Amino acid sequence: MQMKSTRDQQWLAQLLNVNIGAQFFVSVLPIYRKTDGDFKQMARIQNAFDHWIEDTHSYYVQRKGNTYLRLRS
């Protein structure tokens, strides 16, 4: 079994409240909810999340338009 990077662990911790197989919006992530409506910070978080998805080749999460699909942990 391959060790997960610290970055993977950080994003997977954000996904603990999302069931495998569930579709969700980035707004359900705890880190996103802590932005207090700061649109620049929300955009940075979503951008970082999307880059992580690309870097992991959609192994854990797949983007589906405006929503995401949790694939595995």
LOBABA-383069 format. One record per atom (N, C-alpha, C, O): atom name; x, y, z. Coordinates in Angstrom, 1 decimal, always signed. Layout:
<nodes>
atom / X / Y / Z
CA / X / Y / Z
...
</nodes>
This chain:
<nodes>
atom / X / Y / Z
N / +0.8 / -1.2 / +0.0
CA / +0.0 / +0.0 / +0.0
C / +0.9 / +1.2 / +0.0
O / +1.8 / +1.3 / +0.8
N / +0.6 / +2.2 / -0.9
CA / +1.4 / +3.4 / -1.0
C / +1.0 / +4.4 / +0.1
O / -0.2 / +4.6 / +0.4
N / +2.0 / +5.0 / +0.6
CA / +1.8 / +6.1 / +1.7
C / +1.2 / +7.3 / +1.0
O / +1.6 / +7.7 / -0.1
N / +0.2 / +7.9 / +1.7
CA / -0.4 / +9.1 / +1.2
C / +0.5 / +10.3 / +1.6
O / +1.0 / +10.3 / +2.7
N / +0.6 / +11.3 / +0.7
CA / +1.3 / +12.5 / +1.0
C / +0.6 / +13.3 / +2.1
O / -0.6 / +13.1 / +2.3
N / +1.3 / +14.2 / +2.7
CA / +0.7 / +15.1 / +3.6
C / -0.4 / +15.9 / +3.0
O / -1.5 / +16.1 / +3.6
N / -0.2 / +16.3 / +1.7
CA / -1.2 / +17.1 / +1.0
C / -2.5 / +16.2 / +0.8
O / -3.6 / +16.6 / +1.0
N / -2.3 / +14.9 / +0.4
CA / -3.4 / +14.0 / +0.3
C / -4.1 / +13.9 / +1.6
O / -5.4 / +13.9 / +1.7
N / -3.4 / +13.7 / +2.7
CA / -4.0 / +13.5 / +4.0
C / -4.8 / +14.8 / +4.4
O / -5.9 / +14.7 / +5.0
N / -4.3 / +16.0 / +4.1
CA / -5.0 / +17.2 / +4.4
C / -6.3 / +17.3 / +3.7
O / -7.4 / +17.6 / +4.2
N / -6.3 / +17.0 / +2.4
CA / -7.6 / +17.0 / +1.6
C / -8.5 / +15.9 / +2.0
O / -9.7 / +16.1 / +2.1
N / -8.0 / +14.7 / +2.3
CA / -8.9 / +13.6 / +2.7
C / -9.5 / +13.9 / +4.0
O / -10.6 / +13.5 / +4.3
N / -8.8 / +14.6 / +4.9
CA / -9.4 / +15.0 / +6.2
C / -10.6 / +15.9 / +6.0
O / -11.6 / +15.9 / +6.7
N / -10.5 / +16.8 / +4.9
CA / -11.6 / +17.7 / +4.6
C / -12.8 / +16.9 / +4.1
O / -13.9 / +17.4 / +4.2
N / -12.6 / +15.7 / +3.6
CA / -13.6 / +14.9 / +3.0
C / -14.3 / +13.9 / +3.9
O / -15.1 / +13.1 / +3.5
N / -13.9 / +13.9 / +5.2
CA / -14.4 / +12.9 / +6.2
C / -15.9 / +12.9 / +6.3
O / -16.5 / +11.9 / +6.5
N / -16.5 / +14.1 / +6.1
CA / -18.0 / +14.1 / +6.2
C / -18.7 / +13.8 / +4.9
O / -20.0 / +13.9 / +4.8
N / -18.0 / +13.4 / +3.8
CA / -18.6 / +13.1 / +2.5
C / -18.5 / +11.6 / +2.3
O / -17.4 / +11.0 / +2.3
N / -19.6 / +10.9 / +2.2
CA / -19.6 / +9.5 / +2.0
C / -19.1 / +9.1 / +0.6
O / -19.2 / +9.9 / -0.4
N / -18.4 / +8.0 / +0.5
CA / -17.9 / +7.5 / -0.8
C / -19.2 / +7.2 / -1.6
O / -20.1 / +6.6 / -1.2
N / -19.1 / +7.7 / -2.9
CA / -20.2 / +7.6 / -3.8
C / -21.1 / +8.8 / -3.8
O / -22.0 / +8.9 / -4.6
N / -20.9 / +9.7 / -2.9
CA / -21.8 / +10.9 / -2.8
C / -21.3 / +12.0 / -3.7
O / -20.1 / +12.2 / -3.9
N / -22.3 / +12.7 / -4.3
CA / -22.0 / +14.0 / -5.0
C / -22.0 / +15.1 / -4.0
O / -22.9 / +15.1 / -3.1
N / -21.2 / +16.1 / -4.1
CA / -21.1 / +17.2 / -3.2
C / -20.6 / +18.5 / -3.8
O / -20.0 / +18.4 / -4.9
N / -20.9 / +19.6 / -3.2
CA / -20.3 / +20.9 / -3.6
C / -19.1 / +21.2 / -2.7
O / -19.0 / +20.7 / -1.6
N / -18.2 / +21.9 / -3.2
CA / -17.0 / +22.3 / -2.5
C / -17.3 / +23.0 / -1.2
O / -16.6 / +23.0 / -0.2
N / -18.5 / +23.6 / -1.1
CA / -18.9 / +24.4 / +0.0
C / -19.1 / +23.5 / +1.3
O / -19.3 / +24.1 / +2.4
N / -19.2 / +22.2 / +1.1
CA / -19.4 / +21.3 / +2.3
C / -18.1 / +21.1 / +3.0
O / -18.1 / +20.6 / +4.2
N / -16.9 / +21.4 / +2.4
CA / -15.6 / +21.2 / +3.1
C / -15.5 / +22.1 / +4.2
O / -15.7 / +23.3 / +4.1
N / -15.0 / +21.6 / +5.4
CA / -14.9 / +22.5 / +6.6
C / -14.0 / +23.7 / +6.3
O / -14.3 / +24.8 / +6.8
N / -12.9 / +23.6 / +5.6
CA / -12.0 / +24.7 / +5.3
C / -12.7 / +25.8 / +4.5
O / -12.5 / +27.0 / +4.7
N / -13.6 / +25.4 / +3.6
CA / -14.4 / +26.3 / +2.8
C / -15.3 / +27.1 / +3.6
O / -15.5 / +28.3 / +3.4
N / -16.0 / +26.4 / +4.6
CA / -17.0 / +27.1 / +5.4
C / -16.3 / +28.1 / +6.4
O / -17.1 / +29.0 / +6.9
N / -15.0 / +28.1 / +6.6
CA / -14.4 / +29.0 / +7.5
C / -13.9 / +30.3 / +6.8
O / -13.2 / +31.1 / +7.4
N / -14.3 / +30.5 / +5.5
CA / -13.9 / +31.7 / +4.8
C / -14.7 / +32.9 / +5.1
O / -14.2 / +34.0 / +4.7
N / -15.8 / +32.8 / +5.8
CA / -16.6 / +34.0 / +6.2
C / -17.0 / +34.8 / +5.0
O / -17.0 / +36.0 / +5.1
N / -17.2 / +34.2 / +3.9
CA / -17.7 / +34.9 / +2.7
C / -16.6 / +35.6 / +1.9
O / -17.0 / +36.4 / +1.0
N / -15.4 / +35.4 / +2.2
CA / -14.3 / +36.0 / +1.5
C / -14.1 / +35.3 / +0.1
O / -13.6 / +34.2 / +0.1
N / -14.6 / +36.0 / -0.9
CA / -14.7 / +35.3 / -2.2
C / -13.3 / +35.0 / -2.8
O / -13.1 / +33.9 / -3.4
N / -12.3 / +35.8 / -2.5
CA / -10.9 / +35.5 / -3.0
C / -10.4 / +34.2 / -2.3
O / -9.8 / +33.3 / -2.9
N / -10.7 / +34.1 / -1.0
CA / -10.2 / +32.9 / -0.2
C / -11.0 / +31.7 / -0.7
O / -10.4 / +30.6 / -0.8
N / -12.3 / +31.8 / -1.0
CA / -13.1 / +30.7 / -1.5
C / -12.6 / +30.2 / -2.8
O / -12.5 / +29.0 / -3.1
N / -12.2 / +31.2 / -3.7
CA / -11.7 / +30.8 / -5.0
C / -10.3 / +30.1 / -4.9
O / -10.1 / +29.2 / -5.6
N / -9.5 / +30.6 / -4.0
CA / -8.2 / +29.9 / -3.8
C / -8.4 / +28.5 / -3.3
O / -7.6 / +27.6 / -3.7
N / -9.3 / +28.3 / -2.4
CA / -9.5 / +26.9 / -1.9
C / -10.0 / +26.0 / -2.9
O / -9.6 / +24.9 / -3.1
N / -11.0 / +26.5 / -3.7
CA / -11.6 / +25.7 / -4.8
C / -10.5 / +25.4 / -5.8
O / -10.4 / +24.3 / -6.3
N / -9.7 / +26.4 / -6.1
CA / -8.6 / +26.2 / -7.1
C / -7.6 / +25.1 / -6.6
O / -7.2 / +24.3 / -7.4
N / -7.2 / +25.2 / -5.3
CA / -6.3 / +24.3 / -4.7
C / -6.9 / +22.9 / -4.7
O / -6.2 / +21.9 / -5.0
N / -8.2 / +22.8 / -4.4
CA / -8.9 / +21.5 / -4.4
C / -8.9 / +20.9 / -5.8
O / -8.6 / +19.7 / -6.0
N / -9.2 / +21.7 / -6.8
CA / -9.2 / +21.2 / -8.2
C / -7.8 / +20.8 / -8.7
O / -7.7 / +19.8 / -9.4
N / -6.8 / +21.5 / -8.3
CA / -5.4 / +21.1 / -8.6
C / -5.1 / +19.8 / -8.0
O / -4.4 / +18.9 / -8.6
N / -5.5 / +19.6 / -6.7
CA / -5.2 / +18.3 / -6.0
C / -5.9 / +17.2 / -6.8
O / -5.3 / +16.1 / -6.9
N / -7.1 / +17.4 / -7.2
CA / -7.9 / +16.4 / -7.9
C / -7.1 / +16.0 / -9.2
O / -6.9 / +14.8 / -9.5
N / -6.6 / +17.0 / -9.9
CA / -5.9 / +16.8 / -11.2
C / -4.6 / +16.1 / -10.8
O / -4.2 / +15.1 / -11.5
N / -3.9 / +16.5 / -9.8
CA / -2.6 / +15.9 / -9.4
C / -2.7 / +14.4 / -9.0
O / -1.8 / +13.6 / -9.2
N / -3.9 / +14.1 / -8.5
CA / -4.1 / +12.7 / -8.1
C / -4.9 / +11.9 / -9.2
O / -5.3 / +10.7 / -9.0
N / -5.0 / +12.5 / -10.3
CA / -5.7 / +11.9 / -11.5
C / -7.1 / +11.4 / -11.1
O / -7.5 / +10.3 / -11.6
N / -7.8 / +12.2 / -10.4
CA / -9.2 / +11.9 / -9.9
C / -9.3 / +10.6 / -9.2
O / -10.3 / +9.9 / -9.3
N / -8.2 / +10.2 / -8.5
CA / -8.3 / +8.9 / -7.7
C / -9.3 / +8.9 / -6.6
O / -10.0 / +8.0 / -6.4
N / -9.3 / +10.0 / -5.8
CA / -10.2 / +10.1 / -4.7
C / -11.5 / +10.8 / -5.0
O / -12.6 / +10.5 / -4.5
N / -11.4 / +11.8 / -5.8
CA / -12.6 / +12.7 / -6.1
C / -12.6 / +13.0 / -7.6
O / -11.5 / +13.2 / -8.2
N / -13.8 / +13.0 / -8.2
CA / -13.9 / +13.4 / -9.6
C / -14.8 / +14.6 / -9.7
O / -15.8 / +14.7 / -9.0
N / -14.4 / +15.6 / -10.5
CA / -15.2 / +16.8 / -10.7
C / -16.2 / +16.5 / -11.8
O / -15.9 / +15.9 / -12.8
N / -17.5 / +16.9 / -11.5
CA / -18.6 / +16.7 / -12.5
C / -19.3 / +18.0 / -12.6
O / -20.3 / +18.2 / -11.9
N / -18.8 / +18.9 / -13.5
CA / -19.4 / +20.2 / -13.6
C / -19.2 / +21.0 / -12.4
O / -18.1 / +21.3 / -12.0
N / -20.3 / +21.4 / -11.8
CA / -20.2 / +22.3 / -10.5
C / -20.2 / +21.4 / -9.3
O / -20.0 / +22.0 / -8.2
N / -20.3 / +20.1 / -9.4
CA / -20.2 / +19.2 / -8.2
C / -19.0 / +18.3 / -8.3
O / -18.3 / +18.3 / -9.3
N / -18.9 / +17.6 / -7.2
CA / -17.8 / +16.6 / -7.1
C / -18.3 / +15.3 / -6.7
O / -19.4 / +15.2 / -6.1
N / -17.6 / +14.2 / -7.1
CA / -18.1 / +12.8 / -6.7
C / -16.9 / +12.2 / -5.9
O / -15.8 / +12.1 / -6.4
N / -17.2 / +11.8 / -4.7
CA / -16.3 / +11.1 / -3.8
C / -16.1 / +9.7 / -4.3
O / -17.1 / +8.9 / -4.3
N / -14.9 / +9.2 / -4.6
CA / -14.7 / +7.9 / -5.2
C / -14.2 / +6.9 / -4.2
O / -14.7 / +5.8 / -4.1
N / -13.2 / +7.3 / -3.4
CA / -12.6 / +6.4 / -2.4
C / -11.9 / +7.2 / -1.3
O / -11.8 / +8.4 / -1.4
N / -11.4 / +6.5 / -0.3
CA / -10.7 / +7.2 / +0.8
C / -9.2 / +6.7 / +0.8
O / -8.5 / +7.2 / +1.6
</nodes>
